[in-house]
Amino acid sequence: MKERIWSLVSELVWRMRRGPCLAVLTLHRVGPNQPIRPDAVARMFAYLRRHFRMMLPSQWTEALSEPSAMITIDDGHEDAHEIIYPLARREGVPLVICVPTDYFLRDRWLWFDRLNWAIAQCAGKAQVRVGGETFSPDHRPSVVAFKMHVKSLPPADRDGIVAELLGIVGREPPTVMPKEYRPVPREAMRGMLATGTVELCAHSVTHPVMTRLDDAALREELTRGRAELEAFSGRPVVAFCYPHGQSGTFDDRTQAAVAQAGYRVAFTSVPGVNRPGSTDPLRLKRVHVHPRLSMLTRELAGLGGWRRRRAGAE
Ligand SMILES: [Zn+2]
């Protein structure tokens, strides 16, 4: 009942506030065993197609004249091709796939997937102590807090903790990634790009926290990540997606480097909808896809900030 009321309120507010905007949706993993299931994605795509003009980064213009939306998929795991793409084709919506090139082009494990793999090997242990931190592998909030801590560290310290944890596990992740960790196969990506309904977005080379890099490493991640995708696809890559993306993972220095590298738009993970006049194209906000469509429509109607503040106060 509460859900139904929120859907109606969101719909009403949406109609009242309807105007030029850019909503950028964020998807990561989708699957029957993931928090975001295929049927939730199908409902979201149908909703977006009804209410927004769907865009790709190459069509970006600051002179937005109507409610517009992009759908971004971060990292490019195989489900982007196997699950999300068929749903997008069915609903006629375009997709932006953000891929780190070490992962996509060289089949190297994403650092956080190595961490996820190591944590999965610890299942059944009551507690694990690593890098001065303790977490409970079977307790999701504890694992989430541990992963947030590891993510906040400079790359060398972060990799040190992952190595220490792998030492505790007693083995390295397999060289050939298990299916659940694999990127979209390159031939499959070529096929999707050829339809013109999918664009690649640069997402660095190694998926670091950009603010943790020195100037030279920052430049390398921005320019090589882009050049390698352009060489792969034969098309210009105009968008950059900040790895991790929350506030603190980008700043004025990283933004200047993004501009200097020639990107026209950059996506963060700061929640919100972008409106003309108050939108910086190199710091675009995004809306995380939620398992419940009513939560998503609330964000799109601009009621998400109120919900988050209320949740924070509770
Ligand atoms: Zn990512």
Residues whose N, C-alpha, C, O or C-beta is under 5 A from the ligand:
A	BS01	ZN	D74 D75 P243 H244
